[in-house]
Amino acid sequence: MAKKKIVDDVIDIPQQEETVNTTVIEKKVKTPAKPEWEIKDRSYYLTGAHSPLTYTLASKHTSRFPLLWFDATLGEQKEIRYATNQNSVFVSEQKGEATLGHIIFQNGTLTVPKEKQNLQKLLSIFHPKKGKVFEEFDAVLEAADELTDLELQLDALNAAKNMDIDQAEAILRVEIGSTVSIMGSKEIKRDLLLFAKRNPSLFMELASDDNVQLRNVAIRATEEGIIKISQDQRTFMWGANDRKLMTVPFDENPYSAMAAFFKTDEGTEVFRSIEKKLK
């Protein structure tokens, strides 16, 4: 019996090439969006110390009062004017006859309703006097400024409350002069707190100035006769023997000069001696 020969057929199966899909992810950089112009009523106020009953702001370009805005994109100056019947503030974009309008502040303020978009944009964006003569009222910024002022006032009041009487007298002397010499401690504390509340920035500046304390020592020493100053305010001397202590530099406050002298090597000894006699 013949053996059956079994031939294994080898079937070649082509291998599929692996394909790797590489997706390139582009990183998109977000550019900050420009703040949108909000349609709302806007108020403006004069920034000077005084608020006249009426103040008329320039509303058109003249040789005396130039009203120009530089367009950085085009690299050119553009003439601007307020025309009540035009949407644009630029003369080059206004069409037909222009009805010119006046910009008048009453008692230092001007309120522009949302319907007058051309006037609002003229004042808020393009007018060259913005930031110099007037500003736009911003409730958020005003609140931030007011908060800063209140915090400064609170810091000044706390500093005044915890201040020793000698330093309080020194600071108050700057404010009211020699009257402080006849005031009691309660009066000094009261007036110091009122000063800190009324002008907190000046108070904090004086509180951190060591020359104020030294100047006060010089004034007190002069008032009590420990030292004295010549009639021409040019020379300090010991009150007991007229021995010269220092010469005041030309055109300088004598007590400020003495405060500076106290910081020198020679002046330090003089200051210690005066402090002992004042106690």
Backbone hydrogen bonds in HBPLUS format (Angstrom, degrees):
<---DONOR---> <-ACCEPTOR-->    atom                        ^
c    i                          cat <-CA-CA->   ^        H-A-AA   ^      H-
h    n   atom  resd res      DA  || num        DHA   H-A  angle D-A-AA Bond
n    s   type  num  typ     dist DA aas  dist angle  dist       angle   num
A0042-ARG N   A0112-VAL O   2.99 MM  70  5.37 172.0  2.00 155.8 156.9     1
A0112-VAL N   A0042-ARG O   2.76 MM  70  5.37 168.3  1.78 169.2 172.5     2
A0137-PHE N   A0043-SER O   2.84 MM  94  5.48 168.5  1.85 142.2 146.0     3
A0044-TYR N   A0110-LEU O   2.78 MM  66  5.14 150.0  1.87 148.4 158.6     4
A0110-LEU N   A0044-TYR O   2.88 MM  66  5.14 146.8  1.99 147.1 147.1     5
A0045-TYR N   A0135-GLU O   2.92 MM  90  5.60 158.1  1.97 158.1 165.4     6
A0135-GLU N   A0045-TYR O   2.92 MM  90  5.60 151.0  2.01 154.1 162.9     7
A0046-LEU N   A0108-GLY O   2.86 MM  62  5.17 155.6  1.92 146.5 151.7     8
A0047-THR N   A0133-VAL O   2.92 MM  86  5.66 164.5  1.95 135.6 138.0     9
A0107-ASN N   A0053-LEU O   2.79 MM  54  4.47 165.1  1.82 122.0 127.3    10
A0055-TYR N   A0105-PHE O   2.95 MM  50  5.00 143.1  2.09 138.6 146.1    11
A0105-PHE N   A0055-TYR O   2.74 MM  50  5.00 170.9  1.75 151.5 152.9    12
A0057-LEU N   A0103-ILE O   2.83 MM  46  5.38 160.5  1.87 163.2 168.1    13
A0082-TYR N   A0059-SER O   2.79 MM  23  5.39 151.5  1.87 159.5 164.3    14
A0062-THR N   A0065-PHE O   3.23 MM   3  5.07 154.4  2.30 115.1 119.6    15
A0080-ILE N   A0067-LEU O   3.13 MM  13  5.88 171.0  2.14 155.6 154.1    16
A0069-TRP N   A0078-LYS O   2.84 MM   9  5.15 152.1  1.92 141.3 150.8    17
A0078-LYS N   A0069-TRP O   2.72 MM   9  5.15 149.4  1.81 138.1 148.8    18
A0071-ASP N   A0076-GLU O   2.83 MM   5  5.44 168.2  1.84 163.5 160.4    19
A0075-GLY N   A0071-ASP O   2.66 MM   4  5.55 131.1  1.90 145.3 161.6    20
A0076-GLU N   A0071-ASP O   3.25 MM   5  5.44 145.9  2.37 136.9 142.4    21
A0091-VAL N   A0079-GLU O   2.99 MM  12  5.80 166.3  2.01 147.1 151.5    22
A0081-ARG N   A0089-VAL O   2.93 MM   8  5.57 153.4  2.00 152.9 161.7    23
A0101-GLY N   A0082-TYR O   3.11 MM  19  5.85 161.3  2.15 144.7 144.4    24
A0086-GLN N   A0083-ALA O   3.24 MM   3  5.47 163.6  2.27 118.4 117.0    25
A0084-THR N   A0099-THR O   2.73 MM  15  5.66 140.0  1.89 177.0 169.1    26
A0093-GLU N   A0090-PHE O   3.04 MM   3  5.42 147.7  2.15 107.9 117.3    27
A0094-GLN N   A0091-VAL O   3.22 MM   3  5.19 152.7  2.30 100.4 108.6    28
A0106-GLN N   A0109-THR O   2.86 MM   3  5.44 146.2  1.98 168.4 157.3    29
A0109-THR N   A0106-GLN O   3.11 MM   3  5.44 169.0  2.12 114.4 117.8    30
A0116-LYS N   A0113-PRO O   3.07 MM   3  5.86 159.8  2.11 122.5 127.6    31
A0120-GLN N   A0116-LYS O   3.08 MM   4  6.35 160.7  2.12 150.5 156.5    32
A0121-LYS N   A0117-GLN O   2.96 MM   4  6.12 167.3  1.98 152.0 154.6    33
A0122-LEU N   A0118-ASN O   3.01 MM   4  6.12 149.0  2.11 139.0 148.1    34
A0123-LEU N   A0119-LEU O   3.01 MM   4  6.23 159.3  2.05 150.4 154.6    35
A0124-SER N   A0120-GLN O   2.74 MM   4  5.85 164.8  1.77 156.0 161.3    36
A0125-ILE N   A0121-LYS O   2.95 MM   4  5.37 152.5  2.02 134.1 139.9    37
A0126-PHE N   A0121-LYS O   3.33 MM   5  6.74 157.5  2.38 151.6 158.2    38
A0127-HIS N   A0122-LEU O   2.71 MM   5  5.54 137.2  1.89 165.8 170.3    39
A0130-LYS N   A0127-HIS O   3.20 MM   3  5.76 167.4  2.21 117.1 120.6    40
A0132-LYS N   A0129-LYS O   2.99 MM   3  5.16 159.1  2.03 122.7 126.8    41
A0133-VAL N   A0129-LYS O   2.84 MM   4  5.40 176.6  1.84 158.0 157.7    42
A0131-GLY N   A0134-PHE O   2.76 MM   3  5.70 172.7  1.77 175.8 174.2    43
A0142-GLU N   A0138-ASP O   2.83 MM   4  5.97 162.9  1.86 160.0 165.9    44
A0143-ALA N   A0139-ALA O   2.94 MM   4  6.02 151.8  2.02 138.5 146.0    45
A0144-ALA N   A0140-VAL O   2.97 MM   4  6.26 152.9  2.04 146.0 153.6    46
A0145-ASP N   A0141-LEU O   2.88 MM   4  6.13 161.0  1.91 152.8 157.5    47
A0146-GLU N   A0142-GLU O   2.86 MM   4  6.01 157.9  1.91 146.5 153.3    48
A0147-LEU N   A0143-ALA O   2.87 MM   4  6.03 152.4  1.95 143.8 151.4    49
A0148-THR N   A0144-ALA O   3.00 MM   4  6.24 155.8  2.06 145.1 151.3    50
A0149-ASP N   A0145-ASP O   2.97 MM   4  6.25 157.9  2.02 148.6 154.5    51
A0150-LEU N   A0146-GLU O   2.91 MM   4  6.14 157.3  1.96 148.1 154.4    52
A0151-GLU N   A0147-LEU O   2.91 MM   4  6.12 157.3  1.97 149.5 155.6    53
A0152-LEU N   A0148-THR O   2.98 MM   4  6.18 155.7  2.04 147.0 153.6    54
A0153-GLN N   A0149-ASP O   2.89 MM   4  6.10 156.4  1.95 146.7 153.6    55
A0154-LEU N   A0150-LEU O   2.88 MM   4  6.09 154.7  1.94 145.4 152.4    56
A0155-ASP N   A0151-GLU O   2.93 MM   4  6.17 158.6  1.98 147.0 152.4    57
A0156-ALA N   A0152-LEU O   2.93 MM   4  6.15 157.2  1.98 147.7 154.1    58
A0157-LEU N   A0153-GLN O   2.92 MM   4  6.15 157.8  1.97 149.7 155.4    59
A0158-ASN N   A0154-LEU O   2.96 MM   4  6.17 160.0  2.01 150.5 155.8    60
A0159-ALA N   A0155-ASP O   2.95 MM   4  6.13 157.3  2.00 145.9 152.4    61
A0160-ALA N   A0156-ALA O   2.88 MM   4  6.08 156.3  1.94 146.6 153.5    62
A0161-LYS N   A0157-LEU O   2.89 MM   4  6.05 153.6  1.96 145.3 152.5    63
A0162-ASN N   A0158-ASN O   3.17 MM   4  6.36 151.8  2.25 145.5 151.4    64
A0163-MET N   A0160-ALA O   3.38 MM   3  5.18 162.7  2.42  99.3 104.1    65
A0168-ALA N   A0164-ASP O   2.99 MM   4  6.17 156.3  2.04 151.4 159.1    66
A0169-GLU N   A0165-ILE O   2.88 MM   4  6.00 155.1  1.94 142.7 148.7    67
A0170-ALA N   A0166-ASP O   3.02 MM   4  6.28 152.2  2.10 141.9 149.7    68
A0171-ILE N   A0167-GLN O   2.98 MM   4  6.26 160.9  2.01 153.2 156.5    69
A0172-LEU N   A0168-ALA O   2.91 MM   4  6.04 164.9  1.94 151.1 156.0    70
A0173-ARG N   A0169-GLU O   2.90 MM   4  5.94 140.8  2.06 141.7 151.3    71
A0174-VAL N   A0171-ILE O   3.13 MM   3  5.44 132.0  2.37 102.4 114.1    72
A0175-GLU N   A0172-LEU O   3.01 MM   3  5.03 123.4  2.34  94.6 109.2    73
A0176-ILE N   A0172-LEU O   2.86 MM   4  6.14 167.4  1.88 164.7 166.1    74
A0177-GLY N   A0173-ARG O   2.78 MM   4  4.53 138.5  1.95 121.0 128.8    75
A0180-VAL N   A0177-GLY O   3.42 MM   3  6.50 172.3  2.42 127.3 127.7    76
A0181-SER N   A0178-SER O   3.00 MM   3  5.71 163.6  2.02 121.8 126.4    77
A0182-ILE N   A0179-THR O   3.17 MM   3  5.95 157.6  2.22 121.5 125.8    78
A0183-MET N   A0180-VAL O   3.25 MM   3  5.16 165.3  2.28 104.6 108.1    79
A0188-ILE N   A0184-GLY O   2.95 MM   4  6.24 156.7  2.01 152.6 159.7    80
A0189-LYS N   A0185-SER O   2.96 MM   4  6.17 162.4  1.99 148.4 152.6    81
A0190-ARG N   A0186-LYS O   2.94 MM   4  6.13 161.8  1.98 147.9 153.1    82
A0191-ASP N   A0187-GLU O   2.92 MM   4  6.08 174.3  1.92 153.7 155.4    83
A0192-LEU N   A0188-ILE O   2.85 MM   4  5.92 144.7  1.98 143.6 154.2    84
A0193-LEU N   A0189-LYS O   3.02 MM   4  6.24 157.9  2.07 148.6 153.1    85
A0194-LEU N   A0190-ARG O   3.04 MM   4  6.35 156.5  2.10 149.9 156.8    86
A0195-PHE N   A0191-ASP O   2.91 MM   4  6.04 150.5  1.99 140.0 148.0    87
A0196-ALA N   A0192-LEU O   2.88 MM   4  6.15 157.1  1.93 148.9 155.0    88
A0197-LYS N   A0193-LEU O   2.99 MM   4  6.17 148.0  2.09 142.6 151.0    89
A0198-ARG N   A0194-LEU O   2.91 MM   4  6.03 154.7  1.97 144.4 151.5    90
A0199-ASN N   A0195-PHE O   2.90 MM   4  5.91 167.2  1.92 153.6 156.7    91
A0203-PHE N   A0199-ASN O   3.05 MM   4  6.24 162.2  2.08 154.9 160.7    92
A0204-MET N   A0200-PRO O   2.95 MM   4  6.09 165.2  1.97 150.3 153.1    93
A0205-GLU N   A0201-SER O   3.05 MM   4  6.22 149.1  2.15 140.6 149.5    94
A0206-LEU N   A0202-LEU O   2.93 MM   4  6.19 159.8  1.97 153.5 158.0    95
A0207-ALA N   A0203-PHE O   2.84 MM   4  6.04 153.3  1.91 150.0 158.5    96
A0208-SER N   A0204-MET O   3.22 MM   4  6.31 137.8  2.41 137.3 145.2    97
A0209-ASP N   A0206-LEU O   3.14 MM   3  5.07 160.8  2.18 103.2 108.9    98
A0212-VAL N   A0209-ASP O   3.13 MM   3  5.74 151.4  2.21 114.3 121.3    99
A0214-LEU N   A0210-ASP O   3.26 MM   4  6.58 163.6  2.29 149.4 153.8   100
A0215-ARG N   A0211-ASN O   2.78 MM   4  5.85 156.1  1.83 145.8 152.6   101
A0216-ASN N   A0212-VAL O   3.02 MM   4  6.19 148.8  2.12 140.3 148.5   102
A0217-VAL N   A0213-GLN O   3.06 MM   4  6.39 150.7  2.14 145.7 153.2   103
A0218-ALA N   A0214-LEU O   3.11 MM   4  6.44 156.1  2.16 146.8 152.6   104
A0219-ILE N   A0215-ARG O   3.00 MM   4  6.31 153.7  2.07 146.3 153.4   105
A0220-ARG N   A0216-ASN O   2.87 MM   4  6.08 168.2  1.89 154.5 157.6   106
A0221-ALA N   A0217-VAL O   2.89 MM   4  5.98 160.4  1.92 148.7 154.7   107
A0222-THR N   A0218-ALA O   3.03 MM   4  6.19 146.3  2.15 138.3 147.0   108
A0223-GLU N   A0219-ILE O   2.89 MM   4  6.17 157.8  1.94 151.6 157.9   109
A0224-GLU N   A0220-ARG O   2.96 MM   4  6.16 147.2  2.07 148.7 156.9   110
A0226-ILE N   A0221-ALA O   2.86 MM   5  5.05 131.4  2.09 157.4 160.3   111
A0227-ILE N   A0221-ALA O   3.34 MM   6  5.74 161.4  2.38 113.8 116.4   112
A0225-GLY N   A0222-THR O   3.18 MM   3  5.07 157.2  2.23  99.2 106.0   113
A0239-GLY N   A0226-ILE O   2.88 MM  13  5.02 164.5  1.91 129.4 125.4   114
A0228-LYS N   A0237-MET O   2.84 MM   9  5.38 158.4  1.89 151.1 155.8   115
A0237-MET N   A0228-LYS O   2.80 MM   9  5.38 159.1  1.85 159.9 165.3   116
A0230-SER N   A0235-THR O   2.91 MM   5  5.42 157.4  1.96 154.6 162.1   117
A0233-GLN N   A0230-SER O   2.90 MM   3  5.23 158.5  1.94 115.6 119.9   118
A0248-VAL N   A0234-ARG O   2.72 MM  14  4.87 165.5  1.74 136.8 141.7   119
A0236-PHE N   A0246-MET O   3.00 MM  10  5.44 167.3  2.01 157.9 162.0   120
A0245-LEU N   A0236-PHE O   2.75 MM   9  5.40 173.1  1.75 146.1 144.5   121
A0246-MET N   A0236-PHE O   3.43 MM  10  5.44 157.0  2.49 129.7 133.5   122
A0238-TRP N   A0243-ARG O   2.86 MM   5  5.32 153.8  1.93 144.3 151.2   123
A0242-ASP N   A0238-TRP O   2.93 MM   4  5.00 135.9  2.13 140.5 145.2   124
A0257-ALA N   A0253-ASN O   2.93 MM   4  6.16 152.1  2.01 153.4 162.2   125
A0258-MET N   A0254-PRO O   2.93 MM   4  6.21 146.5  2.04 139.4 148.6   126
A0259-ALA N   A0255-TYR O   2.98 MM   4  6.12 149.5  2.08 135.0 142.9   127
A0260-ALA N   A0256-SER O   3.07 MM   4  6.36 152.1  2.15 142.9 149.6   128
A0261-PHE N   A0257-ALA O   2.94 MM   4  6.19 145.7  2.06 139.9 150.1   129
A0262-PHE N   A0258-MET O   2.93 MM   4  6.22 145.8  2.05 147.6 155.6   130
A0263-LYS N   A0260-ALA O   3.17 MM   3  5.47 148.7  2.27 103.7 112.6   131
A0264-THR N   A0261-PHE O   3.02 MM   3  5.45 164.0  2.05 115.6 120.8   132
A0268-THR N   A0264-THR O   2.88 MM   4  5.95 142.2  2.02 148.1 155.5   133
A0271-PHE N   A0267-GLY O   2.83 MM   4  6.04 158.3  1.88 153.2 159.1   134
A0272-ARG N   A0268-THR O   3.02 MM   4  6.27 159.6  2.07 148.1 152.7   135
A0273-SER N   A0269-GLU O   3.09 MM   4  6.27 157.1  2.14 144.8 151.0   136
A0274-ILE N   A0270-VAL O   2.94 MM   4  6.21 156.0  2.00 150.7 157.3   137
A0275-GLU N   A0271-PHE O   2.89 MM   4  6.10 162.8  1.92 154.1 158.8   138
A0276-LYS N   A0272-ARG O   3.13 MM   4  6.36 158.5  2.18 146.3 151.0   139
A0277-LYS N   A0273-SER O   3.25 MM   4  6.52 151.5  2.34 141.0 148.2   140
A0277-LYS N   A0274-ILE O   3.08 MM   3  5.15 116.8  2.49  96.2 111.6   141
A0278-LEU N   A0274-ILE O   2.92 MM   4  6.17 135.5  2.12 147.9 161.1   142
A0278-LEU N   A0275-GLU O   3.22 MM   3  5.12 129.9  2.49  92.3 105.5   143
A0279-LYS N   A0275-GLU O   3.27 MM   4  6.48 135.1  2.49 144.4 153.8   144
